[in-house]
Amino acid sequence: METIIIILISIIAFAIAFFATLKITKMNNGEYECEICHNKITPTKKQLIFSMHSDDTRKIRCPNCNKKTWCRKI
Ligand SMILES: [Zn+2]
């Protein structure tokens, strides 16, 4: 009986990890425009996961002017 529970928990844990990975992979990089210098920014996966964001803006550091701004998705 205990074995079944362990297997079930493993399957659930695996499913959660699987869908979380899928969600991250499906996030499209897109392009964002810097508020200050209007430089086009393509954020990395790491930036997409850890940066604050609202609907179509994202707080990322612009590689051109090196300032952290809310960049609008383009
Ligand atoms: Zn900039």
N, CA, C, O and the ligand as a Tripos MOL2 file, in Angstrom:
@<TRIPOS>MOLECULE
protein
  297   295    75     0     0
PROTEIN
NO_CHARGES

@<TRIPOS>ATOM
      1 N           0.8280   -1.2170    0.0000 N.3       1 MET1
      2 CA          0.0000    0.0000    0.0000 C.3       1 MET1
      3 C           0.8580    1.2620    0.0000 C.2       1 MET1
      4 O           0.6050    2.2070   -0.7470 O.2       1 MET1
      5 N           1.8660    1.2530    0.8460 N.am      2 GLU2
      6 CA          2.7520    2.4290    0.8970 C.3       2 GLU2
      7 C           3.4440    2.6850   -0.4390 C.2       2 GLU2
      8 O           3.6610    3.8300   -0.8370 O.2       2 GLU2
      9 N           3.7770    1.6150   -1.1070 N.am      3 THR3
     10 CA          4.4610    1.7190   -2.4030 C.3       3 THR3
     11 C           3.5990    2.4840   -3.4010 C.2       3 THR3
     12 O           4.0940    3.3230   -4.1530 O.2       3 THR3
     13 N           2.3050    2.1830   -3.3960 N.am      4 ILE4
     14 CA          1.3830    2.8560   -4.3170 C.3       4 ILE4
     15 C           1.3630    4.3570   -4.0570 C.2       4 ILE4
     16 O           1.3760    5.1590   -4.9900 O.2       4 ILE4
     17 N           1.3300    4.7270   -2.7800 N.am      5 ILE5
     18 CA          1.3120    6.1510   -2.4190 C.3       5 ILE5
     19 C           2.5860    6.8370   -2.9050 C.2       5 ILE5
     20 O           2.5410    7.9360   -3.4570 O.2       5 ILE5
     21 N           3.7140    6.1780   -2.6920 N.am      6 ILE6
     22 CA          4.9920    6.7540   -3.1280 C.3       6 ILE6
     23 C           5.0050    6.9250   -4.6420 C.2       6 ILE6
     24 O           5.4540    7.9520   -5.1520 O.2       6 ILE6
     25 N           4.5160    5.9290   -5.3500 N.am      7 ILE7
     26 CA          4.4730    6.0090   -6.8200 C.3       7 ILE7
     27 C           3.5560    7.1500   -7.2580 C.2       7 ILE7
     28 O           3.8930    7.9200   -8.1580 O.2       7 ILE7
     29 N           2.4000    7.2480   -6.6130 N.am      8 LEU8
     30 CA          1.4460    8.3170   -6.9520 C.3       8 LEU8
     31 C           2.0700    9.6930   -6.7330 C.2       8 LEU8
     32 O           1.9540   10.5770   -7.5820 O.2       8 LEU8
     33 N           2.7330    9.8680   -5.5890 N.am      9 ILE9
     34 CA          3.3700   11.1550   -5.2870 C.3       9 ILE9
     35 C           4.4410   11.4650   -6.3360 C.2       9 ILE9
     36 O           4.5650   12.6030   -6.7870 O.2       9 ILE9
     37 N           5.1970   10.4620   -6.7140 N.am     10 SER10
     38 CA          6.2310   10.6390   -7.7340 C.3      10 SER10
     39 C           5.6290   11.0940   -9.0570 C.2      10 SER10
     40 O           6.1460   11.9950   -9.7180 O.2      10 SER10
     41 N           4.5270   10.4520   -9.4270 N.am     11 ILE11
     42 CA          3.8780   10.7950  -10.6950 C.3      11 ILE11
     43 C           3.3710   12.2440  -10.6510 C.2      11 ILE11
     44 O           3.5390   12.9930  -11.6130 O.2      11 ILE11
     45 N           2.7510   12.6300   -9.5320 N.am     12 ILE12
     46 CA          2.2300   13.9920   -9.3930 C.3      12 ILE12
     47 C           3.3740   15.0070   -9.4440 C.2      12 ILE12
     48 O           3.2880   16.0240  -10.1320 O.2      12 ILE12
     49 N           4.4390   14.7130   -8.7050 N.am     13 ALA13
     50 CA          5.6010   15.6080   -8.6870 C.3      13 ALA13
     51 C           6.1870   15.7380  -10.0850 C.2      13 ALA13
     52 O           6.5760   16.8260  -10.5090 O.2      13 ALA13
     53 N           6.2430   14.6360  -10.7840 N.am     14 PHE14
     54 CA          6.7750   14.6380  -12.1410 C.3      14 PHE14
     55 C           5.8920   15.4810  -13.0650 C.2      14 PHE14
     56 O           6.3850   16.2650  -13.8760 O.2      14 PHE14
     57 N           4.5730   15.3000  -12.9220 N.am     15 ALA15
     58 CA          3.6240   16.0320  -13.7620 C.3      15 ALA15
     59 C           3.7490   17.5380  -13.5420 C.2      15 ALA15
     60 O           3.7350   18.3180  -14.4940 O.2      15 ALA15
     61 N           3.8710   17.9390  -12.2660 N.am     16 ILE16
     62 CA          3.9940   19.3720  -11.9530 C.3      16 ILE16
     63 C           5.2710   19.9290  -12.5840 C.2      16 ILE16
     64 O           5.2540   20.9870  -13.2120 O.2      16 ILE16
     65 N           6.3590   19.2130  -12.4100 N.am     17 ALA17
     66 CA          7.6370   19.6500  -12.9730 C.3      17 ALA17
     67 C           7.5610   19.7150  -14.4880 C.2      17 ALA17
     68 O           8.0980   20.6300  -15.1130 O.2      17 ALA17
     69 N           6.8880   18.7330  -15.0680 N.am     18 PHE18
     70 CA          6.7620   18.6610  -16.5220 C.3      18 PHE18
     71 C           5.9970   19.8640  -17.0650 C.2      18 PHE18
     72 O           6.4230   20.4960  -18.0310 O.2      18 PHE18
     73 N           4.8530   20.1790  -16.4290 N.am     19 PHE19
     74 CA          4.0480   21.2880  -16.9200 C.3      19 PHE19
     75 C           4.6950   22.6450  -16.6580 C.2      19 PHE19
     76 O           4.5320   23.5830  -17.4380 O.2      19 PHE19
     77 N           5.4310   22.7350  -15.5500 N.am     20 ALA20
     78 CA          6.1480   23.9790  -15.2620 C.3      20 ALA20
     79 C           7.1970   24.2230  -16.3370 C.2      20 ALA20
     80 O           7.3510   25.3460  -16.8180 O.2      20 ALA20
     81 N           7.9150   23.1730  -16.7110 N.am     21 THR21
     82 CA          8.9290   23.2830  -17.7600 C.3      21 THR21
     83 C           8.2880   23.6600  -19.0810 C.2      21 THR21
     84 O           8.7980   24.4990  -19.8240 O.2      21 THR21
     85 N           7.1590   23.0260  -19.3600 N.am     22 LEU22
     86 CA          6.4330   23.2760  -20.5950 C.3      22 LEU22
     87 C           6.0070   24.7410  -20.6800 C.2      22 LEU22
     88 O           6.1030   25.3650  -21.7370 O.2      22 LEU22
     89 N           5.5350   25.2800  -19.5570 N.am     23 LYS23
     90 CA          5.0680   26.6600  -19.5110 C.3      23 LYS23
     91 C           6.2230   27.6240  -19.7840 C.2      23 LYS23
     92 O           6.0690   28.6020  -20.5150 O.2      23 LYS23
     93 N           7.3780   27.3340  -19.1870 N.am     24 ILE24
     94 CA          8.5460   28.1880  -19.3820 C.3      24 ILE24
     95 C           8.9960   28.1250  -20.8330 C.2      24 ILE24
     96 O           9.3410   29.1430  -21.4320 O.2      24 ILE24
     97 N           8.9890   26.9220  -21.3910 N.am     25 THR25
     98 CA          9.4240   26.7390  -22.7730 C.3      25 THR25
     99 C           8.4900   27.4550  -23.7330 C.2      25 THR25
    100 O           8.9210   28.0000  -24.7490 O.2      25 THR25
    101 N           7.1950   27.4460  -23.3970 N.am     26 LYS26
    102 CA          6.2140   28.0470  -24.2930 C.3      26 LYS26
    103 C           6.2250   29.5750  -24.2600 C.2      26 LYS26
    104 O           5.7250   30.2240  -25.1780 O.2      26 LYS26
    105 N           6.8050   30.1500  -23.1840 N.am     27 MET27
    106 CA          6.8840   31.6080  -23.1090 C.3      27 MET27
    107 C           7.7120   32.1030  -24.2780 C.2      27 MET27
    108 O           8.8800   31.7420  -24.4250 O.2      27 MET27
    109 N           7.1060   32.9200  -25.0960 N.am     28 ASN28
    110 CA          7.8760   33.3910  -26.2290 C.3      28 ASN28
    111 C           8.7510   34.5630  -25.8120 C.2      28 ASN28
    112 O           8.3460   35.4220  -25.0290 O.2      28 ASN28
    113 N           9.9380   34.5730  -26.3450 N.am     29 ASN29
    114 CA         10.8790   35.6160  -25.9760 C.3      29 ASN29
    115 C          10.3660   36.9870  -26.3720 C.2      29 ASN29
    116 O          10.3800   37.9210  -25.5690 O.2      29 ASN29
    117 N           9.9200   37.1040  -27.5910 N.am     30 GLY30
    118 CA          9.4190   38.3770  -28.0710 C.3      30 GLY30
    119 C          10.4820   39.4560  -28.0220 C.2      30 GLY30
    120 O          11.6380   39.2000  -27.6870 O.2      30 GLY30
    121 N          10.0780   40.6450  -28.3540 N.am     31 GLU31
    122 CA         11.0160   41.7520  -28.3010 C.3      31 GLU31
    123 C          10.4150   42.8710  -27.4820 C.2      31 GLU31
    124 O           9.2110   43.1180  -27.5340 O.2      31 GLU31
    125 N          11.2590   43.5420  -26.7300 N.am     32 TYR32
    126 CA         10.8080   44.6500  -25.8980 C.3      32 TYR32
    127 C          11.5710   45.8910  -26.2980 C.2      32 TYR32
    128 O          12.7010   45.8210  -26.7790 O.2      32 TYR32
    129 N          10.9280   47.0390  -26.0870 N.am     33 GLU33
    130 CA         11.5720   48.2890  -26.4630 C.3      33 GLU33
    131 C          11.9270   49.0900  -25.2260 C.2      33 GLU33
    132 O          11.0910   49.2860  -24.3440 O.2      33 GLU33
    133 N          13.1560   49.5490  -25.1600 N.am     34 CYS34
    134 CA         13.6380   50.3380  -24.0270 C.3      34 CYS34
    135 C          12.9300   51.6900  -23.9920 C.2      34 CYS34
    136 O          12.7820   52.3580  -25.0150 O.2      34 CYS34
    137 N          12.4980   52.0760  -22.7930 N.am     35 GLU35
    138 CA         11.7840   53.3450  -22.6160 C.3      35 GLU35
    139 C          12.6740   54.5510  -22.9150 C.2      35 GLU35
    140 O          12.1970   55.5830  -23.3860 O.2      35 GLU35
    141 N          13.9450   54.4140  -22.6430 N.am     36 ILE36
    142 CA         14.8530   55.5590  -22.7140 C.3      36 ILE36
    143 C          15.4720   55.7170  -24.1130 C.2      36 ILE36
    144 O          15.3790   56.7760  -24.7320 O.2      36 ILE36
    145 N          16.0970   54.6510  -24.5870 N.am     37 CYS37
    146 CA         16.8330   54.8010  -25.8510 C.3      37 CYS37
    147 C          16.1420   54.0890  -27.0130 C.2      37 CYS37
    148 O          16.6540   54.0910  -28.1330 O.2      37 CYS37
    149 N          14.9780   53.4790  -26.7520 N.am     38 HIS38
    150 CA         14.1950   52.7790  -27.7640 C.3      38 HIS38
    151 C          14.9800   51.6750  -28.4570 C.2      38 HIS38
    152 O          14.7660   51.3660  -29.6300 O.2      38 HIS38
    153 N          15.8790   51.1020  -27.7030 N.am     39 ASN39
    154 CA         16.6410   49.9630  -28.1920 C.3      39 ASN39
    155 C          15.7610   48.7130  -28.1220 C.2      39 ASN39
    156 O          14.9920   48.5460  -27.1760 O.2      39 ASN39
    157 N          15.8720   47.8540  -29.1050 N.am     40 LYS40
    158 CA         15.1040   46.6040  -29.0760 C.3      40 LYS40
    159 C          15.8340   45.5800  -28.2250 C.2      40 LYS40
    160 O          17.0170   45.3110  -28.4320 O.2      40 LYS40
    161 N          15.1140   45.0100  -27.2650 N.am     41 ILE41
    162 CA         15.7220   44.0550  -26.3510 C.3      41 ILE41
    163 C          15.0510   42.6980  -26.5200 C.2      41 ILE41
    164 O          13.8240   42.5930  -26.5110 O.2      41 ILE41
    165 N          15.8600   41.6750  -26.6720 N.am     42 THR42
    166 CA         15.3420   40.3110  -26.6530 C.3      42 THR42
    167 C          15.7760   39.6820  -25.3370 C.2      42 THR42
    168 O          16.9450   39.3330  -25.1720 O.2      42 THR42
    169 N          14.8380   39.5350  -24.3940 N.am     43 PRO43
    170 CA         15.2360   39.0190  -23.0870 C.3      43 PRO43
    171 C          15.6080   37.5410  -23.1290 C.2      43 PRO43
    172 O          15.0900   36.7680  -23.9360 O.2      43 PRO43
    173 N          16.5090   37.1790  -22.2450 N.am     44 THR44
    174 CA         16.9000   35.7780  -22.1390 C.3      44 THR44
    175 C          15.8470   35.0210  -21.3300 C.2      44 THR44
    176 O          14.9930   35.6320  -20.6880 O.2      44 THR44
    177 N          15.9110   33.6970  -21.3650 N.am     45 LYS45
    178 CA         14.9780   32.8650  -20.5950 C.3      45 LYS45
    179 C          15.0260   33.2210  -19.1100 C.2      45 LYS45
    180 O          13.9920   33.2910  -18.4450 O.2      45 LYS45
    181 N          16.2240   33.4420  -18.6060 N.am     46 LYS46
    182 CA         16.4130   33.7810  -17.1970 C.3      46 LYS46
    183 C          15.7000   35.0890  -16.8710 C.2      46 LYS46
    184 O          15.0460   35.2100  -15.8360 O.2      46 LYS46
    185 N          15.8340   36.0590  -17.7590 N.am     47 GLN47
    186 CA         15.1670   37.3450  -17.5510 C.3      47 GLN47
    187 C          13.6490   37.1840  -17.5820 C.2      47 GLN47
    188 O          12.9290   37.8310  -16.8210 O.2      47 GLN47
    189 N          13.1750   36.3130  -18.4730 N.am     48 LEU48
    190 CA         11.7360   36.0940  -18.5930 C.3      48 LEU48
    191 C          11.1710   35.4720  -17.3200 C.2      48 LEU48
    192 O          10.0510   35.7800  -16.9120 O.2      48 LEU48
    193 N          11.9500   34.5990  -16.7010 N.am     49 ILE49
    194 CA         11.4560   33.8950  -15.5230 C.3      49 ILE49
    195 C          11.5260   34.7890  -14.2900 C.2      49 ILE49
    196 O          10.6070   34.7900  -13.4710 O.2      49 ILE49
    197 N          12.6140   35.5540  -14.1510 N.am     50 PHE50
    198 CA         12.8210   36.2650  -12.8960 C.3      50 PHE50
    199 C          12.4230   37.7410  -12.9060 C.2      50 PHE50
    200 O          12.3370   38.3580  -11.8450 O.2      50 PHE50
    201 N          12.1810   38.3130  -14.0770 N.am     51 SER51
    202 CA         11.8670   39.7390  -14.0930 C.3      51 SER51
    203 C          10.3980   39.9920  -13.7740 C.2      51 SER51
    204 O           9.5240   39.1810  -14.0800 O.2      51 SER51
    205 N          10.1540   41.1440  -13.1490 N.am     52 MET52
    206 CA          8.7780   41.5450  -12.8590 C.3      52 MET52
    207 C           8.0970   41.9150  -14.1730 C.2      52 MET52
    208 O           8.7330   42.4390  -15.0880 O.2      52 MET52
    209 N           6.8170   41.6410  -14.2530 N.am     53 HIS53
    210 CA          6.1370   42.0140  -15.4840 C.3      53 HIS53
    211 C           4.6430   42.2120  -15.2490 C.2      53 HIS53
    212 O           4.0520   41.6290  -14.3390 O.2      53 HIS53
    213 N           4.0550   43.0460  -16.0890 N.am     54 SER54
    214 CA          2.6030   43.1700  -16.1340 C.3      54 SER54
    215 C           2.1870   42.6790  -17.5210 C.2      54 SER54
    216 O           2.9310   41.9450  -18.1720 O.2      54 SER54
    217 N           1.0120   43.0810  -17.9650 N.am     55 ASP55
    218 CA          0.4900   42.5330  -19.2180 C.3      55 ASP55
    219 C           1.4700   42.5690  -20.3890 C.2      55 ASP55
    220 O           1.8460   41.5270  -20.9270 O.2      55 ASP55
    221 N           1.8760   43.7670  -20.7750 N.am     56 ASP56
    222 CA          2.7510   43.8330  -21.9420 C.3      56 ASP56
    223 C           4.0240   44.6320  -21.6720 C.2      56 ASP56
    224 O           4.7200   45.0490  -22.5980 O.2      56 ASP56
    225 N           4.3120   44.8380  -20.3910 N.am     57 THR57
    226 CA          5.5740   45.4780  -20.0610 C.3      57 THR57
    227 C           6.3700   44.5810  -19.1220 C.2      57 THR57
    228 O           5.8080   43.7660  -18.3900 O.2      57 THR57
    229 N           7.6610   44.7440  -19.1580 N.am     58 ARG58
    230 CA          8.5360   43.9000  -18.3620 C.3      58 ARG58
    231 C           9.7380   44.7150  -17.9020 C.2      58 ARG58
    232 O          10.3160   45.4890  -18.6640 O.2      58 ARG58
    233 N          10.0970   44.5190  -16.6340 N.am     59 LYS59
    234 CA         11.2270   45.2830  -16.1140 C.3      59 LYS59
    235 C          12.5170   44.5430  -16.4250 C.2      59 LYS59
    236 O          12.8540   43.5510  -15.7780 O.2      59 LYS59
    237 N          13.2190   45.0320  -17.4060 N.am     60 ILE60
    238 CA         14.4920   44.4130  -17.7700 C.3      60 ILE60
    239 C          15.5670   45.4650  -17.9720 C.2      60 ILE60
    240 O          15.2860   46.6260  -18.2690 O.2      60 ILE60
    241 N          16.8040   45.0250  -17.8020 N.am     61 ARG61
    242 CA         17.9260   45.9350  -17.9740 C.3      61 ARG61
    243 C          18.2540   46.0480  -19.4530 C.2      61 ARG61
    244 O          18.4370   45.0530  -20.1540 O.2      61 ARG61
    245 N          18.3210   47.2710  -19.8950 N.am     62 CYS62
    246 CA         18.6340   47.5190  -21.2960 C.3      62 CYS62
    247 C          20.1370   47.3850  -21.5100 C.2      62 CYS62
    248 O          20.9130   48.0360  -20.8100 O.2      62 CYS62
    249 N          20.5600   46.5630  -22.4540 N.am     63 PRO63
    250 CA         22.0000   46.3850  -22.6780 C.3      63 PRO63
    251 C          22.6430   47.6070  -23.3310 C.2      63 PRO63
    252 O          23.8630   47.7690  -23.3000 O.2      63 PRO63
    253 N          21.8250   48.4490  -23.9110 N.am     64 ASN64
    254 CA         22.3590   49.6270  -24.6080 C.3      64 ASN64
    255 C          22.6710   50.7780  -23.6510 C.2      64 ASN64
    256 O          23.7850   51.3020  -23.6410 O.2      64 ASN64
    257 N          21.6680   51.1680  -22.8390 N.am     65 CYS65
    258 CA         21.9020   52.2910  -21.9120 C.3      65 CYS65
    259 C          22.1290   51.7970  -20.4890 C.2      65 CYS65
    260 O          22.3640   52.6030  -19.5880 O.2      65 CYS65
    261 N          22.0630   50.4870  -20.2750 N.am     66 ASN66
    262 CA         22.3650   49.8670  -18.9940 C.3      66 ASN66
    263 C          21.4710   50.3560  -17.8550 C.2      66 ASN66
    264 O          21.9130   50.4380  -16.7090 O.2      66 ASN66
    265 N          20.2210   50.6800  -18.1670 N.am     67 LYS67
    266 CA         19.2750   51.1050  -17.1490 C.3      67 LYS67
    267 C          18.1240   50.1160  -17.0840 C.2      67 LYS67
    268 O          17.7090   49.5420  -18.0910 O.2      67 LYS67
    269 N          17.6170   49.9330  -15.8600 N.am     68 LYS68
    270 CA         16.5110   49.0090  -15.6910 C.3      68 LYS68
    271 C          15.2050   49.7720  -15.8550 C.2      68 LYS68
    272 O          14.8770   50.6360  -15.0420 O.2      68 LYS68
    273 N          14.4700   49.4540  -16.8980 N.am     69 THR69
    274 CA         13.2290   50.1850  -17.1540 C.3      69 THR69
    275 C          12.1060   49.2060  -17.4720 C.2      69 THR69
    276 O          12.3280   48.0210  -17.7250 O.2      69 THR69
    277 N          10.8990   49.7480  -17.4490 N.am     70 TRP70
    278 CA          9.7430   48.9680  -17.8830 C.3      70 TRP70
    279 C           9.7300   49.0150  -19.3970 C.2      70 TRP70
    280 O           9.4690   50.0630  -19.9880 O.2      70 TRP70
    281 N          10.0090   47.8930  -20.0230 N.am     71 CYS71
    282 CA         10.0510   47.8650  -21.4720 C.3      71 CYS71
    283 C           8.7380   47.3380  -22.0200 C.2      71 CYS71
    284 O           8.1840   46.3530  -21.5310 O.2      71 CYS71
    285 N           8.2670   48.0090  -23.0290 N.am     72 ARG72
    286 CA          7.0170   47.6260  -23.6610 C.3      72 ARG72
    287 C           7.2600   46.5550  -24.7080 C.2      72 ARG72
    288 O           8.2360   46.6040  -25.4570 O.2      72 ARG72
    289 N           6.3660   45.5980  -24.7460 N.am     73 LYS73
    290 CA          6.4980   44.5330  -25.7340 C.3      73 LYS73
    291 C           6.1520   45.0620  -27.1160 C.2      73 LYS73
    292 O           5.1870   45.8060  -27.2860 O.2      73 LYS73
    293 N           6.9440   44.6740  -28.0900 N.am     74 ILE74
    294 CA          6.6860   45.1360  -29.4580 C.3      74 ILE74
    295 C           6.4880   43.9650  -30.4090 C.2      74 ILE74
    296 O           6.2600   44.1700  -31.6010 O.2      74 ILE74
    297 ZN         18.0150   51.6200  -23.3360 Zn       75 ZN75
@<TRIPOS>BOND
     1     1     2 1
     2     2     3 1
     3     3     4 2
     4     3     5 am
     5     5     6 1
     6     6     7 1
     7     7     8 2
     8     7     9 am
     9     9    10 1
    10    10    11 1
    11    11    12 2
    12    11    13 am
    13    13    14 1
    14    14    15 1
    15    15    16 2
    16    15    17 am
    17    17    18 1
    18    18    19 1
    19    19    20 2
    20    19    21 am
    21    21    22 1
    22    22    23 1
    23    23    24 2
    24    23    25 am
    25    25    26 1
    26    26    27 1
    27    27    28 2
    28    27    29 am
    29    29    30 1
    30    30    31 1
    31    31    32 2
    32    31    33 am
    33    33    34 1
    34    34    35 1
    35    35    36 2
    36    35    37 am
    37    37    38 1
    38    38    39 1
    39    39    40 2
    40    39    41 am
    41    41    42 1
    42    42    43 1
    43    43    44 2
    44    43    45 am
    45    45    46 1
    46    46    47 1
    47    47    48 2
    48    47    49 am
    49    49    50 1
    50    50    51 1
    51    51    52 2
    52    51    53 am
    53    53    54 1
    54    54    55 1
    55    55    56 2
    56    55    57 am
    57    57    58 1
    58    58    59 1
    59    59    60 2
    60    59    61 am
    61    61    62 1
    62    62    63 1
    63    63    64 2
    64    63    65 am
    65    65    66 1
    66    66    67 1
    67    67    68 2
    68    67    69 am
    69    69    70 1
    70    70    71 1
    71    71    72 2
    72    71    73 am
    73    73    74 1
    74    74    75 1
    75    75    76 2
    76    75    77 am
    77    77    78 1
    78    78    79 1
    79    79    80 2
    80    79    81 am
    81    81    82 1
    82    82    83 1
    83    83    84 2
    84    83    85 am
    85    85    86 1
    86    86    87 1
    87    87    88 2
    88    87    89 am
    89    89    90 1
    90    90    91 1
    91    91    92 2
    92    91    93 am
    93    93    94 1
    94    94    95 1
    95    95    96 2
    96    95    97 am
    97    97    98 1
    98    98    99 1
    99    99   100 2
   100    99   101 am
   101   101   102 1
   102   102   103 1
   103   103   104 2
   104   103   105 am
   105   105   106 1
   106   106   107 1
   107   107   108 2
   108   107   109 am
   109   109   110 1
   110   110   111 1
   111   111   112 2
   112   111   113 am
   113   113   114 1
   114   114   115 1
   115   115   116 2
   116   115   117 am
   117   117   118 1
   118   118   119 1
   119   119   120 2
   120   119   121 am
   121   121   122 1
   122   122   123 1
   123   123   124 2
   124   123   125 am
   125   125   126 1
   126   126   127 1
   127   127   128 2
   128   127   129 am
   129   129   130 1
   130   130   131 1
   131   131   132 2
   132   131   133 am
   133   133   134 1
   134   134   135 1
   135   135   136 2
   136   135   137 am
   137   137   138 1
   138   138   139 1
   139   139   140 2
   140   139   141 am
   141   141   142 1
   142   142   143 1
   143   143   144 2
   144   143   145 am
   145   145   146 1
   146   146   147 1
   147   147   148 2
   148   147   149 am
   149   149   150 1
   150   150   151 1
   151   151   152 2
   152   151   153 am
   153   153   154 1
   154   154   155 1
   155   155   156 2
   156   155   157 am
   157   157   158 1
   158   158   159 1
   159   159   160 2
   160   159   161 am
   161   161   162 1
   162   162   163 1
   163   163   164 2
   164   163   165 am
   165   165   166 1
   166   166   167 1
   167   167   168 2
   168   167   169 am
   169   169   170 1
   170   170   171 1
   171   171   172 2
   172   171   173 am
   173   173   174 1
   174   174   175 1
   175   175   176 2
   176   175   177 am
   177   177   178 1
   178   178   179 1
   179   179   180 2
   180   179   181 am
   181   181   182 1
   182   182   183 1
   183   183   184 2
   184   183   185 am
   185   185   186 1
   186   186   187 1
   187   187   188 2
   188   187   189 am
   189   189   190 1
   190   190   191 1
   191   191   192 2
   192   191   193 am
   193   193   194 1
   194   194   195 1
   195   195   196 2
   196   195   197 am
   197   197   198 1
   198   198   199 1
   199   199   200 2
   200   199   201 am
   201   201   202 1
   202   202   203 1
   203   203   204 2
   204   203   205 am
   205   205   206 1
   206   206   207 1
   207   207   208 2
   208   207   209 am
   209   209   210 1
   210   210   211 1
   211   211   212 2
   212   211   213 am
   213   213   214 1
   214   214   215 1
   215   215   216 2
   216   215   217 am
   217   217   218 1
   218   218   219 1
   219   219   220 2
   220   219   221 am
   221   221   222 1
   222   222   223 1
   223   223   224 2
   224   223   225 am
   225   225   226 1
   226   226   227 1
   227   227   228 2
   228   227   229 am
   229   229   230 1
   230   230   231 1
   231   231   232 2
   232   231   233 am
   233   233   234 1
   234   234   235 1
   235   235   236 2
   236   235   237 am
   237   237   238 1
   238   238   239 1
   239   239   240 2
   240   239   241 am
   241   241   242 1
   242   242   243 1
   243   243   244 2
   244   243   245 am
   245   245   246 1
   246   246   247 1
   247   247   248 2
   248   247   249 am
   249   249   250 1
   250   250   251 1
   251   251   252 2
   252   251   253 am
   253   253   254 1
   254   254   255 1
   255   255   256 2
   256   255   257 am
   257   257   258 1
   258   258   259 1
   259   259   260 2
   260   259   261 am
   261   261   262 1
   262   262   263 1
   263   263   264 2
   264   263   265 am
   265   265   266 1
   266   266   267 1
   267   267   268 2
   268   267   269 am
   269   269   270 1
   270   270   271 1
   271   271   272 2
   272   271   273 am
   273   273   274 1
   274   274   275 1
   275   275   276 2
   276   275   277 am
   277   277   278 1
   278   278   279 1
   279   279   280 2
   280   279   281 am
   281   281   282 1
   282   282   283 1
   283   283   284 2
   284   283   285 am
   285   285   286 1
   286   286   287 1
   287   287   288 2
   288   287   289 am
   289   289   290 1
   290   290   291 1
   291   291   292 2
   292   291   293 am
   293   293   294 1
   294   294   295 1
   295   295   296 2
@<TRIPOS>SUBSTRUCTURE
     1 MET1         2 RESIDUE 1 A MET
     2 GLU2         6 RESIDUE 1 A GLU
     3 THR3        10 RESIDUE 1 A THR
     4 ILE4        14 RESIDUE 1 A ILE
     5 ILE5        18 RESIDUE 1 A ILE
     6 ILE6        22 RESIDUE 1 A ILE
     7 ILE7        26 RESIDUE 1 A ILE
     8 LEU8        30 RESIDUE 1 A LEU
     9 ILE9        34 RESIDUE 1 A ILE
    10 SER10       38 RESIDUE 1 A SER
    11 ILE11       42 RESIDUE 1 A ILE
    12 ILE12       46 RESIDUE 1 A ILE
    13 ALA13       50 RESIDUE 1 A ALA
    14 PHE14       54 RESIDUE 1 A PHE
    15 ALA15       58 RESIDUE 1 A ALA
    16 ILE16       62 RESIDUE 1 A ILE
    17 ALA17       66 RESIDUE 1 A ALA
    18 PHE18       70 RESIDUE 1 A PHE
    19 PHE19       74 RESIDUE 1 A PHE
    20 ALA20       78 RESIDUE 1 A ALA
    21 THR21       82 RESIDUE 1 A THR
    22 LEU22       86 RESIDUE 1 A LEU
    23 LYS23       90 RESIDUE 1 A LYS
    24 ILE24       94 RESIDUE 1 A ILE
    25 THR25       98 RESIDUE 1 A THR
    26 LYS26      102 RESIDUE 1 A LYS
    27 MET27      106 RESIDUE 1 A MET
    28 ASN28      110 RESIDUE 1 A ASN
    29 ASN29      114 RESIDUE 1 A ASN
    30 GLY30      118 RESIDUE 1 A GLY
    31 GLU31      122 RESIDUE 1 A GLU
    32 TYR32      126 RESIDUE 1 A TYR
    33 GLU33      130 RESIDUE 1 A GLU
    34 CYS34      134 RESIDUE 1 A CYS
    35 GLU35      138 RESIDUE 1 A GLU
    36 ILE36      142 RESIDUE 1 A ILE
    37 CYS37      146 RESIDUE 1 A CYS
    38 HIS38      150 RESIDUE 1 A HIS
    39 ASN39      154 RESIDUE 1 A ASN
    40 LYS40      158 RESIDUE 1 A LYS
    41 ILE41      162 RESIDUE 1 A ILE
    42 THR42      166 RESIDUE 1 A THR
    43 PRO43      170 RESIDUE 1 A PRO
    44 THR44      174 RESIDUE 1 A THR
    45 LYS45      178 RESIDUE 1 A LYS
    46 LYS46      182 RESIDUE 1 A LYS
    47 GLN47      186 RESIDUE 1 A GLN
    48 LEU48      190 RESIDUE 1 A LEU
    49 ILE49      194 RESIDUE 1 A ILE
    50 PHE50      198 RESIDUE 1 A PHE
    51 SER51      202 RESIDUE 1 A SER
    52 MET52      206 RESIDUE 1 A MET
    53 HIS53      210 RESIDUE 1 A HIS
    54 SER54      214 RESIDUE 1 A SER
    55 ASP55      218 RESIDUE 1 A ASP
    56 ASP56      222 RESIDUE 1 A ASP
    57 THR57      226 RESIDUE 1 A THR
    58 ARG58      230 RESIDUE 1 A ARG
    59 LYS59      234 RESIDUE 1 A LYS
    60 ILE60      238 RESIDUE 1 A ILE
    61 ARG61      242 RESIDUE 1 A ARG
    62 CYS62      246 RESIDUE 1 A CYS
    63 PRO63      250 RESIDUE 1 A PRO
    64 ASN64      254 RESIDUE 1 A ASN
    65 CYS65      258 RESIDUE 1 A CYS
    66 ASN66      262 RESIDUE 1 A ASN
    67 LYS67      266 RESIDUE 1 A LYS
    68 LYS68      270 RESIDUE 1 A LYS
    69 THR69      274 RESIDUE 1 A THR
    70 TRP70      278 RESIDUE 1 A TRP
    71 CYS71      282 RESIDUE 1 A CYS
    72 ARG72      286 RESIDUE 1 A ARG
    73 LYS73      290 RESIDUE 1 A LYS
    74 ILE74      294 RESIDUE 1 A ILE
    75 ZN75       297 GROUP 0 **** ****
